[in-house]
Amino acid sequence: MNIKWKLRIAAAQREVWTGAQLRRLLAEKAGLELSSASVSALFTKEPSQVKMSTLAALCTALECTPNDLIEVDTTPVQRPATPVQPAAELPRTASARGRSMPPI
């Protein structure tokens, strides 16, 4: 599975070019106050996690859907086939050499 963060593209399509513009939109339209550093990180890096409330605020501010911000490739990962290993040879026992077992 591969996840792609597309905030910068979604913002640019709505003529939001800077983190400062996005920060103002978040405050005005969604009521979310984020630090400049937090907005900059969202704008320039792919986050490892995003709060649902932040995602909702981004969608409100940019008038978009989560699909506009996140692209998820759910193609199954191809795993290499594991080679079949031959069964280990069993140790030879006395009966395998032609001798009979002693009486019980």
Secondary structure in CASP SS format (residue, H / E / C, confidence):
PFRMAT SS
TARGET T0000
AUTHOR 0000-0000-0000
METHOD secondary structure of the structure
MODEL  1
M C 1.00
N E 1.00
I E 1.00
K E 1.00
W E 1.00
K C 1.00
L H 1.00
R H 1.00
I H 1.00
A H 1.00
A H 1.00
A H 1.00
Q H 1.00
R C 1.00
E C 1.00
V C 1.00
W C 1.00
T C 1.00
G H 1.00
A H 1.00
Q H 1.00
L H 1.00
R H 1.00
R H 1.00
L H 1.00
L H 1.00
A H 1.00
E H 1.00
K H 1.00
A H 1.00
G C 1.00
L C 1.00
E C 1.00
L C 1.00
S C 1.00
S H 1.00
A H 1.00
S H 1.00
V H 1.00
S H 1.00
A H 1.00
L H 1.00
F H 1.00
T H 1.00
K C 1.00
E C 1.00
P C 1.00
S C 1.00
Q C 1.00
V C 1.00
K C 1.00
M H 1.00
S H 1.00
T H 1.00
L H 1.00
A H 1.00
A H 1.00
L H 1.00
C H 1.00
T H 1.00
A H 1.00
L H 1.00
E C 1.00
C C 1.00
T C 1.00
P H 1.00
N H 1.00
D H 1.00
L H 1.00
I E 1.00
E E 1.00
V E 1.00
D E 1.00
T C 1.00
T C 1.00
P C 1.00
V C 1.00
Q C 1.00
R C 1.00
P C 1.00
A C 1.00
T C 1.00
P C 1.00
V C 1.00
Q C 1.00
P C 1.00
A C 1.00
A C 1.00
E C 1.00
L C 1.00
P C 1.00
R C 1.00
T C 1.00
A C 1.00
S H 1.00
A H 1.00
R H 1.00
G C 1.00
R C 1.00
S C 1.00
M C 1.00
P C 1.00
P C 1.00
I C 1.00
END
